[in-house]
């Protein structure tokens, strides 16, 4: 199997993983693209630590933030938005890795917006600024 074929198969696996975490097709494709580029540099794909969230989960995270800010058990960087891209599966958070800064730089090329611009360095979503 050629390197391109292997990479395409890997990207399909990554997209399926992202979809299993509740991501929309567009967000899953963006995640898979970033992870495939990561792999081209020998880095593993960061795990999705938060994909689609229920309204109940969002309310619980907002209440945690309101009580203790970033000192809570979930170590939130920002208060979950009332109109979050996580609500529809169009947003996701990844585990912190040494390649996170690459993801922030590459996000627009994959059709994603990086949350680093608003203080949430592990967040990515499909709400691209036009």
N, C-alpha and C positions, 0 to 999 in steps of 0.2 A: 504494500500500500504506500502511495506517495505521501510526502509530508503534508501537502495541501489536503489530501483526502483524509488523513488522520486528524488534521486540525478542524476540518468541516464536521467530522463525526463527533469530535470533542465538543465543538460549539453546539451541536444538536443536543448532546447530553446535558450541557450547561443550561440550555434553554428549557429543557424538560425539568431539570431541577428547579429552576426559577419559577416555572409555572406551578410546580408542586408546592411552592411557598406562597402561592396565591397571587403572583404577579400577573399583570395583564400581558398580552402578547407583545406589545411594544416595549414595556419595561423588561420583560424576559429577554427579548432580543438584544436590548441595550446591555443588560447584565452579561449575556453570553458573549457579546462582542468584546466588552472590556476584559472579561476573563480570558478569552482567547488571545487577545493581545498580551495580556499578562503572561500567559503560558509561553508565548513566543520568546519572552525574556527569561524563561526558566522559573517563573514564580507561580505558586499555586493560586487558584482562585480563592478569594476570601469568601467565607461562608456568609449567607444572608442571615442576619440576626433578627431582622424584622421585615416582613413583607406586608401583605394585606392584613389590616387590623379590623376587628369588629368595633362597632360603636362602643360596646361595653369596655373593651380593652383600652380604647382611646380615652374614655372617661376616667378609667382607673389610673392611667398614666398621667393625665392632666391633674387629677386630684393629688397624686404623689408629688408632682412638680409644685403644685400650689402649697403643699405642706412643707416640703423640705428642699425643693429645688434640685440641684444636681447631686445632693448628698444621699438620695434615696437608693434603694437596692438596685434600681435599673440604671443608675449613673447617667441619667439623661443630660444632654448638653443644652437642649432648648425645650421649652414647653411644647408638647404636641399641638399642632395647629387645629383650630376648629374645622377648617376645610382642608384636611390633610390628603395628600396624594396616596397615603396608605389606605384611605377609605375605599378606594376603587382598585387597589392593586397597582396603581401607577407610580408608587414610591416604594423604596426599599432602603434598608440600612445594611451595611456590611461590617464584618469584623475588622478591627484595625490591623493593618499589616504594613510592612515596610514599603509596599508598593501603592499605598493609598494615595499619595501625592500624584502618581501617574494617572490613577483613575480620575482624579479631579481634573487634570489637564486634558485627558482623553474624552471625558464625558460628552462634550458637545459634538465630537466626531462620531459618537455612538448614538446621537439623538437624545441625550440626557442632560439634565441640569444637575450640577453638583451642589449639595447643600453647604459646602464650605463658604459660599458667598453670603450665607445668612447664619453662620455660626454652628452648623450641624455637619461636621466634617465627614461623617460616615453615611450621610443621606444622599440618595440619587433619585431623581424622578423624571417623568416625561414632560414636565411643564417647562419646556424650553422657551427662553426669551427670544422673541422674533424682532 
